[in-house]
Amino acid sequence: MLKNSLIGFFKKESATGILLMIMTLLAMIIANSPLKAYYDAFLNLPVAVIVGDLEIAKPLLLWINDGLMAVFFFMVGLEIKREVVEGQLKDPKKVAVPALAALGGMVVPALIYTAFNIGDEAAMRGWAIPSATDIAFALGVLSLLGNRVPSTLKLFLLTLAIIDDLGAIVIIALFYTDGLSVLALIVAFSAILVLFIFNRQGVVNNTAYVLIGIVMWVAMLKSGVHATLAGVILGLFIPIKNNRQSFHALEHSLHAPVNLVILPLFAFVNTGINFANVTAKDFYDTVTLGIALGLFAGKQIGVFLFSWAAIKLGLGKLPDGVGWRELYGVSVISGIGFTMSLFIGSLAFECSGGVCFDVADERIGILIGSLLSGAVGYWLLSYARASSAR
């Protein structure tokens, strides 16, 4: 009975969002208990892989953020490829509104954050944190409404979030790389060239692509370009034409480990805020306010305003069965940055070359903005659907 209940729970779209919340609460409870020393020891556990002269030695936290998250981005790359080849992103008419909505959802939050932190060089490293949307968490909240939400609205949010992720990937590549190694970059580009040749020659063995992808990941890790980008690039090169069944099987096989293990584990190791070190000032610090308001206010303004403009300009139309109130509700839900915001925050304010950035804990703003977006967005959609049913 219990086994069937657990299987049923893990099959739900909301399972990932619920697990993320549980692991976040667990991390904060442990970080503020006598177990904190064990939590810190877990994060800093040294892990090394040595093959000949090649050595990769990092604390466990970075293996999760740089290694396991590369698998998450690999799945994102596969999702983008599928949507471009045979999904929503294939039809320009269907993609125009969510694409512009995603653009607004990146630009306006970044402007709000900048307004709070302009002139502070250290704080400005976090300008991209509120620009991200957590696909799994946002869809999880939406799925809690069940059949009360039309499938077209879920598809709109999914398309918006995928394009948003693509924007985040570009931001990471352009703004969060430093200390580049020419030799490692040559190896990484050589691996990309091999992937390109495989793809053009019609190679359909996914294992061959993954093996080259591992070489590319190691090279990027050593190059200064963030290693998770290797996951996205690999996903985009996996062939789908003449390989459809294998492609979909590979993508499907990643959903459970990524959504039920990797993302919850990422949340656990990155949200252990010790409130003994948090003061009232941290809650109204410009970094906290910029992120929280960027996610909660900036996302809904940017997504809704740009969607409205796209529709009024005749570039697209509202999804079938969706009204303006539902569109506004999903605009608010897109402010759940969580996983992606935490990831960008870890890049923005990580210690680099012995230099650590003295700013407020960015995780506070991410949690506040994401929580408000999820709760208010859920209430707005519940109200909108109840009103339309009368």
C-alpha positions in Angstrom: 0.0 0.0 0.0 2.8 2.4 1.0 4.8 1.4 -2.0 1.9 2.2 -4.4 1.3 5.5 -2.6 5.0 6.5 -3.0 5.0 5.5 -6.7 1.9 7.5 -7.3 3.4 10.5 -5.5 6.6 10.4 -7.5 4.7 10.3 -10.8 2.9 13.6 -10.0 4.1 16.8 -11.7 4.1 18.4 -8.3 6.5 15.8 -6.7 9.6 17.8 -7.6 8.3 21.0 -6.2 7.3 19.3 -3.0 10.6 17.6 -2.7 12.5 20.9 -3.3 10.5 22.5 -0.4 11.1 19.5 1.9 14.9 19.5 1.2 15.1 23.3 1.6 13.3 23.2 5.0 15.5 20.2 6.0 18.7 22.1 5.1 17.6 25.2 7.1 16.6 23.1 10.1 19.9 21.2 10.1 21.9 24.4 9.5 20.3 25.9 12.7 20.7 22.9 14.9 23.6 21.1 16.7 23.9 19.1 13.4 25.3 22.1 11.6 28.9 20.9 12.0 28.0 17.7 10.2 26.2 19.6 7.5 29.2 21.8 6.8 31.5 18.7 6.9 29.2 17.1 4.3 29.4 20.1 2.0 33.2 20.3 2.3 33.9 16.6 2.0 36.9 16.4 -0.3 36.4 14.3 -3.4 39.1 13.7 -5.9 39.3 11.8 -9.2 42.9 11.2 -10.5 43.7 9.7 -13.8 47.4 9.8 -14.6 48.4 13.5 -14.5 44.8 14.6 -14.6 43.4 15.5 -11.2 40.0 16.9 -10.3 39.8 17.7 -6.6 36.8 19.6 -5.2 34.6 19.6 -2.1 31.4 17.7 -2.5 29.4 20.9 -2.8 31.1 21.8 -6.1 30.9 18.2 -7.4 27.1 18.6 -7.0 27.0 22.2 -8.5 29.5 21.6 -11.3 29.0 17.9 -11.9 25.4 16.7 -11.1 24.0 20.0 -12.3 25.7 19.3 -15.7 23.3 16.3 -16.0 20.4 18.7 -15.3 21.5 21.0 -18.0 22.0 18.0 -20.3 18.3 17.3 -19.8 17.5 21.0 -20.5 19.5 20.7 -23.8 17.5 17.7 -24.8 14.2 19.5 -24.0 15.3 22.5 -26.1 16.3 20.3 -29.0 13.0 18.3 -28.9 10.9 21.5 -28.7 12.8 23.1 -31.6 12.6 20.0 -33.8 9.0 18.8 -33.1 7.4 20.9 -30.4 6.2 24.4 -29.5 9.5 26.1 -30.6 9.1 24.7 -34.1 6.2 27.0 -35.0 7.2 30.7 -34.9 3.5 31.8 -34.5 3.1 29.7 -31.3 6.5 30.7 -29.9 6.3 34.5 -30.4 4.3 35.3 -27.2 6.1 33.1 -24.7 9.5 34.1 -26.3 8.8 37.8 -25.7 7.3 37.0 -22.3 10.6 35.2 -21.4 12.5 38.2 -22.6 10.4 40.6 -20.5 10.8 38.1 -17.6 14.6 38.4 -17.8 15.0 42.2 -18.6 12.6 43.7 -16.0 13.9 41.7 -13.0 17.5 42.6 -14.0 16.6 46.3 -14.2 14.9 46.2 -10.8 18.0 44.5 -9.2 20.2 47.0 -10.9 18.1 50.0 -9.6 18.8 48.8 -6.1 22.5 47.9 -6.5 23.9 50.2 -9.2 27.2 51.6 -8.1 28.1 48.6 -5.9 30.5 46.6 -8.0 30.3 43.5 -5.7 26.5 43.4 -5.5 26.1 44.0 -9.2 27.6 40.6 -9.9 24.2 39.2 -8.9 22.1 41.2 -11.5 21.1 38.0 -13.4 19.9 36.1 -10.2 16.2 37.2 -10.4 16.0 36.6 -14.2 15.6 32.9 -13.9 12.5 30.6 -13.7 12.6 27.2 -12.1 10.7 24.9 -14.6 10.1 22.0 -12.2 9.0 24.2 -9.3 6.8 26.5 -11.4 5.1 23.5 -13.2 4.7 21.8 -9.8 2.8 24.7 -8.4 0.6 24.9 -11.5 -0.1 21.1 -11.3 -1.5 21.5 -7.8 -4.5 23.1 -9.5 -5.1 19.9 -11.5 -7.7 20.0 -14.3 -8.8 23.5 -13.2 -5.9 24.8 -15.3 -6.1 24.3 -19.1 -3.2 22.3 -20.7 -2.5 25.2 -23.0 -1.6 27.4 -20.0 0.9 24.7 -18.8 2.3 24.5 -22.3 2.7 28.3 -22.3 4.6 28.2 -19.0 6.8 25.3 -20.1 7.7 27.1 -23.4 8.4 30.4 -21.5 10.6 28.6 -18.9 12.6 26.7 -21.6 13.4 29.9 -23.4 14.1 31.5 -20.0 16.6 28.7 -19.3 18.2 29.2 -22.7 18.7 32.9 -21.8 20.2 31.9 -18.5 22.6 29.6 -20.3 23.7 32.4 -22.5 24.1 34.7 -19.5 26.3 32.1 -17.7 28.5 31.6 -20.8 29.0 35.4 -21.3 29.2 36.8 -17.8 30.2 34.1 -15.3 33.4 32.8 -16.8 36.9 33.9 -15.9 40.5 32.8 -15.8 40.3 31.0 -19.2 42.8 28.3 -20.0 43.7 28.2 -23.7 44.8 24.5 -23.7 41.6 23.4 -22.0 39.5 25.5 -24.4 41.2 23.9 -27.4 40.3 20.4 -26.0 36.7 21.5 -25.3 36.3 22.9 -28.8 37.9 19.7 -30.3 35.3 17.7 -28.4 32.5 19.9 -29.8 33.9 19.5 -33.3 33.8 15.7 -32.8 30.2 15.9 -31.7 29.4 18.0 -34.8 31.0 15.5 -37.1 29.1 12.6 -35.3 25.8 14.5 -35.8 26.5 15.4 -39.5 27.6 11.8 -40.3 24.4 10.4 -38.8 25.9 8.6 -35.8 23.0 7.5 -33.6 24.9 5.8 -30.8 24.0 8.0 -27.8 26.8 6.3 -25.7 29.4 7.7 -28.2 28.1 11.2 -27.7 28.0 10.9 -23.9 31.6 9.7 -23.8 32.8 12.7 -25.9 30.5 14.9 -23.7 32.4 13.7 -20.6 35.7 14.8 -22.2 34.2 18.1 -23.0 32.9 18.5 -19.4 36.4 17.9 -18.0 37.9 20.3 -20.4 35.4 23.0 -19.6 35.9 22.4 -15.9 39.6 23.1 -16.4 39.0 26.0 -18.9 37.3 28.6 -16.7 34.0 28.3 -18.7 31.4 26.9 -16.4 31.3 23.1 -16.8 27.5 22.8 -16.8 27.4 24.4 -20.3 28.9 21.1 -21.5 25.6 19.4 -20.6 23.6 21.8 -22.7 25.9 21.6 -25.7 25.9 17.8 -25.5 22.0 17.7 -25.4 21.8 19.9 -28.5 24.0 17.5 -30.5 22.2 14.3 -29.6 20.4 13.4 -32.9 16.6 13.2 -32.9 15.9 12.6 -36.6 16.3 8.9 -37.5 16.9 8.4 -33.8 13.6 9.5 -32.3 12.8 6.5 -30.1 16.3 6.4 -28.6 16.3 10.2 -28.1 13.0 10.2 -26.3 14.1 7.1 -24.2 17.2 9.0 -23.2 15.3 12.1 -22.2 12.7 10.1 -20.3 15.4 8.2 -18.5 16.8 11.5 -17.1 13.5 12.8 -15.6 13.5 10.7 -12.5 17.2 11.1 -11.4 17.2 14.8 -12.2 13.8 15.8 -10.8 13.8 13.4 -7.8 17.5 13.2 -6.9 19.7 15.9 -8.4 17.5 19.0 -8.0 16.4 18.1 -4.4 20.1 17.4 -3.5 21.1 20.7 -5.1 18.5 22.5 -3.0 19.7 20.7 0.1 23.3 21.7 -0.2 22.7 25.3 -1.3 19.9 26.5 1.1 21.3 25.7 4.5 21.1 29.3 5.8 22.3 29.7 9.3 20.0 32.4 10.8 22.4 32.9 13.7 24.5 35.0 11.3 21.5 36.7 9.7 20.5 40.1 11.0 17.4 42.3 10.3 19.6 44.3 8.0 20.0 41.3 5.7 16.3 41.3 5.0 16.3 44.9 3.7 19.8 44.8 2.2 19.8 46.0 -1.4 20.9 42.5 -2.7 18.0 40.9 -0.8 15.5 43.5 -2.0 16.8 43.5 -5.5 16.4 39.7 -5.8 13.1 39.4 -3.9 11.4 42.2 -5.8 13.0 41.2 -9.1 11.5 37.8 -8.8 8.1 38.7 -7.3 7.4 42.1 -9.0 9.8 42.1 -11.9 8.9 38.7 -13.3 5.1 39.3 -13.3 5.5 42.8 -14.8 7.9 41.7 -17.5 6.2 38.5 -18.5 2.6 40.0 -18.5 3.6 43.3 -20.1 5.6 41.7 -22.9 2.9 39.1 -23.5 0.3 41.8 -23.7 2.4 43.8 -26.1 3.1 40.8 -28.3 -0.6 40.0 -28.5 -1.7 43.6 -29.2 0.9 43.8 -31.9 -0.6 40.8 -33.6 2.5 38.6 -33.1 0.4 35.9 -31.4 -2.7 35.3 -29.4 -3.7 34.1 -25.9 -3.5 30.3 -25.5 -6.8 28.6 -26.1 -9.1 28.6 -23.1 -6.9 31.2 -21.3 -8.0 34.7 -20.3 -6.0 37.7 -19.1 -6.5 36.8 -15.5 -5.0 33.3 -16.0 -2.1 34.8 -18.0 -1.4 37.2 -15.1 -1.5 34.4 -12.6 1.0 32.4 -14.5 3.2 35.5 -14.9 3.4 35.7 -11.1 4.2 32.0 -10.9 7.1 32.5 -13.3 8.8 34.4 -10.5 9.7 31.1 -8.8 13.4 31.3 -9.5 14.6 28.9 -6.9 16.9 26.3 -8.5 18.2 28.4 -11.4 18.4 31.5 -9.2 20.4 29.6 -6.6 22.7 28.3 -9.3 23.4 31.7 -10.8 23.8 33.1 -7.3 26.4 30.4 -6.5 28.3 31.6 -9.6 27.9 35.3 -8.9 29.1 35.3 -5.4 31.4 32.3 -5.1 34.9 33.0 -3.9 37.3 33.3 -6.8 41.1 33.5 -6.7 40.9 33.9 -2.9 38.6 36.9 -3.2 35.1 36.6 -1.6 32.4 39.1 -2.2 31.0 40.8 1.0 27.3 41.0 0.2 24.2 39.8 2.0 23.2 36.1 1.6 21.5 36.1 -1.8 19.6 32.9 -0.8 17.3 35.0 1.5 16.0 37.1 -1.4 15.6 34.0 -3.6 13.6 32.2 -1.0 11.4 35.2 -0.3 10.8 36.1 -3.9 10.1 32.5 -5.0 7.8 31.8 -2.0 5.7 34.9 -2.6 5.5 34.2 -6.4 4.4 30.6 -5.8 1.8 31.4 -3.1 0.3 34.5 -4.8 0.4 33.0 -8.2 -1.5 29.9 -7.0 -4.1 32.0 -5.2 -4.6 34.2 -8.3 -5.1 31.2 -10.6 -7.4 29.5 -8.1 -9.5 32.7 -8.0 -9.5 33.2 -11.7 -10.6 29.7 -12.5 -13.3 29.8 -9.7 -14.6 33.1 -11.2 -14.8 31.7 -14.7 -16.6 28.6 -13.5 -19.5 30.7 -12.1 
